[in-house]
Amino acid sequence: MPAKQVLPGRRPSAGKAAAGPLKGLRAVKVQGRRRPVPGARRPSGGGPLTRLRRTQRQLRRAWDRPLTAYYLIFGSSLLITVLGLVMVYSASMIKALQLGLGDAYFFKKQFVAALIGTLLLLAASRMPVKLHRALSYPVLAGTLFLMVLVQVPGIGVAINGNQNWISLGGPFMLQPSEFGKLALILWGADLLARKGDKGLLTQWKHLLVPLVPVAFLLLGLIMLGGDMGTAMILGAVLFGMLWLAGAPTRLFAAVLAFTGVIVALLIKTSPHRMDRLACLGATEPGKNDLCWQAVHGIYALASGGWFGSGLGASVEKWGQLPEAHTDFIFAITGEELGLAGTLSVLALFAALGYAGIRVAGRTEDSFVRYAAGGVTTWITAQAVINIGAVLGLLPIAGVPLPLFSYGGSALLPTMFAVGLLIAFAREEPAARAALAMRQPRSGWKRTGRRWKSMRRRVKARPSGER
């Protein structure tokens, strides 16, 4: 029986096409387009190597998007802060009960500090760069004034042998040295940017003066209180900014060697610091329990396993591990959340550091480059020093884990610094254009102090057309 002819302009049905001689083909070309045939097999995605390359290309495109740094900074800092609040409550409840306080005493104080810090972060993220530069000198002057007040008898308060605190009344204390990092970054970035615009950074005297003398003034005031950990972080910030400013290798090495000699003398002349240095890699508390804190920090990490003993189920926080909710909160995290929890914290800090480096590397504004580089150096160096001490790889410096450990004086300037990074990430030309495209198009537009709808604008046309 002859096959039924199809008249011109008529399309055969899919079922008939599939039942005819075209069955088994991948697609039928109808009216210039290829359409899939029911029951036909789709081409495979290739082998594992092809899929891996496709995934790499997708990840590379995702990393190169304009808003990647913006979302990384905001998301990683938010997750670190929220996880830190949870761990502060878990690690501090036993300490609070031992002191006769409520189990959520330290958590409530940290939560209030986090709320204030959030307001500072939002304010800093919305400030223009010019306003940040205008605040540099007032912040530096105010920080120096407070750091001098710390050394005045009757005003400064000593905690754990370090006089770096000012009492604000009641349980609230302020540590001005934590704000010294932010002050040095803002003021130093503005100073280097102005000198760079005039082409003066090629001369070593303009590169070092007055940046290095002011930094050493801050370091001296901090060391008068005995806080060498904060001084180390401030020194790292100074070296990071000098590196970004293009300091010659010989000059950079000379400043680094001079600082190293001073640090060695400070350690050699302090028995307490020598004891901490001797606890590197210790596995036993040693004579007179000198390495008690370092060893029990390792015990906490070792007992956590892959996924930890469970949130709130730490054993070391029952008085065995000193400073469980401040300097050694990472050890409690490892004990309760295991290796998975500690690696998550490390990944969040790595993402935050990468985003900061990306912001500093892609900007054309010299102030933004120096400030973003200084903030990134501050957060990453402090995280490395804290985590290295908990792991027994570095001496215990007594510095908190940024955005994670208990302490409002450390949390507030750090969240303001994160707001700086967010503001700088928003100021990138590509990011600004991407954010502008995501503005809602609801037909409303703000013009001056009045809001006019699209309907009113259409009515106001001279032609009267609708």
N, C-alpha and C positions, 0 to 999 in steps of 0.2 A: 504494500500500500504506500503510495507516495507520501512523503512528509508534507505536513501542512505548511503552506507558504504564509509568510508574515508580510502583511501589506506595509508599504512605506509609511513611516511616521508612527507605527504601532510598536509597542515594546513587549517582548515576550515576558511572561510571568517568571518569577524566580524559581517556582517549583518545576515548571516545564523546562527551564534552562538547566536545572540541576539533574532532571531525569533524562535529558537528551545526551547527545554525544559529548557535551562539554563537562560532564560529570568527572570529578577528580582534578580539574584544574583549580588553581588558587583563586582566580578572579576572572570575571567576564567583563570585557570592555563594552560598556553601553553608553552611547552618545558621548564618546570622548573621555569617559571616566571609568576607572577600574572599581568594580564593586565585588565584595567578597561573595563567594558561592557557599551556601549552607553545606556543612560537612567537610569543607576543604581545610587542610592543615595550614596553619600560619607559619611563616618562616621563624626558625629558632633564633634566640638572642645571641647565639655564638657560644664559644667556650668560656671557661672560667677566666682566662686571660682577657678576653674581650669585655666581659662584664666588669672585671676589675678596672680596666682602662676607662670604661664608661663611668664608673663610680668616681674615679679620680677626676675626670673632667667635670662631673657635676659638683664635687666638693670644691674644686678650684674655682668654678663659677660662683659658688656660694660664698667663698672667702673673698672674692673680688667685688662683691656687691657694695654699693656705697654705704649702706647702713649696717654692715656687719660689725664694725667696731662699736657703733652706738649700742646695738643690741647686746653685744658681748659684755661691754662695761656695765650696762644697766642690769642685765640678767645675772651675771656672775656675782656682782657685788650684792644684789638682793638675796641670792641664794646663800651666800656666805653669811650674811647678817642674820637671816632667818634660822639657818642651821646653828649659828653661834648662839642665838637666844635659847634654842632648845637644849644645847649642850651646857650652857651656863646654868640653866635650871637643874639639869640632871647632876652636874658636877658639884654644885654648891649647896644642895639641899641638906646634906649631912653636916657640912660646916656651919650652916645657919642654925640648925637644930642644936649643935654642940654649943653655940654661943647664946642659946636661949632665945633665938629669933624664930620667926616663921620660916617654913621650908622654902617659901618663894621670896624671901627678903632680897637676896642678891638679884634674882630674876626681875623683880619689880623695878629696882634701880636701873638695871641694864635696859629694861624695856622703855623706861622714861627717857634714858639717854638715846636710845634708838629712835624714838619719836622726834626728839629735838634734832638729832642728826639727820633724820629724813627731811625735816624742814630746811636745814642748812644745805642738804644735797640738792633739793629742788630749787632753792634760791640761787645756789652757785651754778646750777645747770641752765638757769634762765638769764643770768647776768651776761651782758656783752663783755667782750675781751677788754675794752677800754676801762670798764668799771673794775675788773680784776686788777688791772695795772694800777689804777688809782688807789686801790686798797692796799697795795704792797707796803708802802711806807708806814701808814697807820698801824697795820698788823705787826710789822717789825718793831716799831716803837713801843706798842702796847705789850708785846711779848718780852722785850728786854726789861721793861719796867716791872712786870710781874716776876721775872726771873731774879731780878735784884731784890725784890721784896721777900722772896723765898729765903734769902740768906740773912734777913733781919731777924734778930732774936725776938721771940714772942709772936712772930707772924708766920714764919716757916715752920712746918711740921715734919718730923723725921719718922719714916716708916721703914722697918727692916734695915735700919742703919743708913738709909739714904734720905737726906733732907731736900726733897724736891716737891713738897706739897704745901698748899695754902688751904686752910680750913675756911669753908664758906658758911659754916654754921650747921649744927646737927650732924647727920651722917655724910654730908656732901663735902667732897674734897676736890681740889683742882691742882693739876700738875702742869705748870706752864711750859715745862720743857717739851711736852708733846706738841704744843703749838709752835715751838721753835722750828720744827721741820717745815711746817706750812709757811711760816714767815720767811725762812731762808729761800724756799722755792719761789714764792711770789716776788720777793725783792730781788733775788739773784737773777731770775728770768727777765724782769724788767730792766735791770742794770745791763745785763749782757745784750739784750735786744737793742737798747739805745746805743750802746757802744758799737754793736755790729752794724747798725745803720750808718754810723759815721766812719766805718772802716778802721776802727781802733783795735780790734781784737787780734790783729796780726802782731801787735807789740805786747811783749810779755808783761810789762808793767801795767798796762791797761787791762790785761786779761786777769791778773791776780789782785790788783788793787782797785777798789776796796773790798772785793768779794771775799778773798781769803782772810784778811784781818777781821771782818765782821763775823765770818764763820768761826774763826778761832775765839772770838769774844763769846759767842754762844756756847762753844765747846767748853770754854773755861768756866762759865757760869754753871753749866751742867755738871762738870767734874768737881766743882766745889761741893756739890751735894752728894757726890759719890756714885752717880748713875752712869757707869761706863757703857752700858748697853745702848742707852739713848744716844750717847756720844758717838758710838760706832755707826749707828744709822745715820746720824747727821753728817759724819765724815763720808759715808758712802754717797749721800746725796750731793755733797760738794764735789766729789770726784766724778760723779755722773754728769753733773752740769759742766765741769771743765772739759770732759771728754766730748760732750755735745758741742761745746764752743770751739772745738778744734785745737785744743792745747797740744803743743808739740810733744813728741814722745819723751824727749829729755826733760822738759819742764814737768810733765806729768809724773815721770818717774822720780824726779827730785822731790816733789811735794809728797808723793806716796812714801818715799824712803824716810823723809823727815817725820811724817805722821807715824810710820811704823816704829821708829826709834822712840817716839814719845809714848806710844802704846806699850812697847816693851818695858820701858822704865816704870810706867804706872802699874803694870802687872808685877814686875819684879819687886817693887817696894810695897806691895800689899799682900800679906799672908793669905787673906781671904781669896783674892783673885788667883794666887798660886795654887790654893787648894782646889779651886774650880778647874784650873787647867790640868791638874793631876788626875781629875776624874774622867778624862777623855777615854772612852772605851772600857770603863770599869764595869765589871760584872758582879762585884761584891761591895757592900757598903764600906768596907775598909776600916782603918783604925779610927775610933771615936765616931764612927758613922759619918765620916766626912762626905762620902759619895752616896748618902742615903737617897736623896732626891733623884739623882741621875739614874741610880740602879732601879728604883721603884718605877720610874718612868718607863724603863725597858721592860720591867715585869708586866706593867699594864699593857704595853703594846704586844708582848709575846703571848699573853693569855687571851687576847681577842680573837685570834684565829682568822678565818676567812671572813666571817660575817658577824663576829662579836658575840658577846654574852647577852645582848639585848639592852635596849634603852632603859637606863636607870638601874641596871644590874651590876654596876662596877663594884669591885671589892676594894680597889686601891683608894677610892675616895673616902673610905671610912677611917680616915686619919693616917693611912700609911704614906700617901703621896702628898707632900706639901704643895701649896699653891695649885691645887687641882683645877680650880675654875679660872685661873689667870694664866700664868706662864706655861703650865703643863696641861692645858685643856686638850691639846692634841693627843696626849697619851690616854686620857679618859675616852676620847673619841675612838681611838684605836681599840680600847678594851671593850667598849659597848657596841660599836658599829663594825669592828673588825677591819681587815685590809680593804674591803670594799668602801667603807666609810672614809678612811684616810686617803685612799686614792681619789675619791670624789672631791675631797677638799683640795688636794694637790691639783687636780684637773681644773677646778674653778679658779685657783690662783694663777695657774698657767694661762688660762683664757683671759683673765684680767690683765696679766702682764703682756700677752701678745697684743691685745687690743690697744693698750697704752703705747707700745712700741710702734704700732701701725699709725696711730694718730700723730705721734711725734715725727714719723718718717714721711708722711704724706702731706703735711702742711707746708705752706709757703710763708707763714707768719713766724718770725724768729721767736717772739715771746711764747707763742703756743708750743713751739718745738722744745724750748728749754723747760717750760713749766710742765708739759706732759712727760718729758723725759725725767724730770726731777720727781714727779709724783710716782711714776712707774718704778724708778729706782728705789724710792722710799718703801713702797708697799712690798715689792719683791724681795728687797734686801732684808726687811724686817721679818718677812715670812720665812726666808731661808735661815736666818739666825735663830728664830724660835724653833722651827722644826728640826734644824740641825742639832740644837741643844737637846731636844727631847729624844732624838735618835742616838745621842751619844757621839755624834760626829764633830760637834763644836762645843766650846765651853758654855756653861749656863750663863747667859748675859742678863737675865731678868727682864726681857722685853716681851710684851704680849703679842699674840697672833693677831694681825690686823683684821678688824671687822668681826672677829670671832671670839676673842677672849673677853673676860669681864673687865670693865673699866671705862667709865664715861669719858674721862679726860683723854684717853686714847681713841675712843670711838668717834667723838665729835669732829676733831680736825681731819680724821681719816675720811669720814663721810663727806665733809666739805671738799676734800681733795678729789674724791670720786666724782662729785658734782662738777669739778673743774674739767675732768676728763670727758664727762658727758657733754658739757658745753663745747669743748674743743671738737669733739666728734661731730656735733651738730653743725659746726661752723665750716666743715669741709664743703667746697662748692658742690660736689656731686651729692653729698648727703643732704645739703640744704635744698637742692632741686628735688631730690626724692621725697623729702618730707613735705615740700610744697605741693607735689602731685597727689599726696595722700590726704590733703585737706578735704573735708566733707563738701560735697557739691549739692547742697539742699535747696539752692535757690535763694539763699539769704546772704547778704553781703553787708559788712559793716563799713559805713562811710561816715567818718567823724564820730559824732555822738548819737546819730540816728541810725536805726535799722530799717532798711527798705527791702521789701520782698520783690521778687521778679515780676509779680503782677503789677505792683505800683510803678516799677520802672517802665514796663510796657505801656501803661496808661499815659506816662509822661512824654511819650514820643511825640515830636512835632507833627508827624503825619497822621497821628491818630490811629494807626494800624494796630490790630491786636495780634 
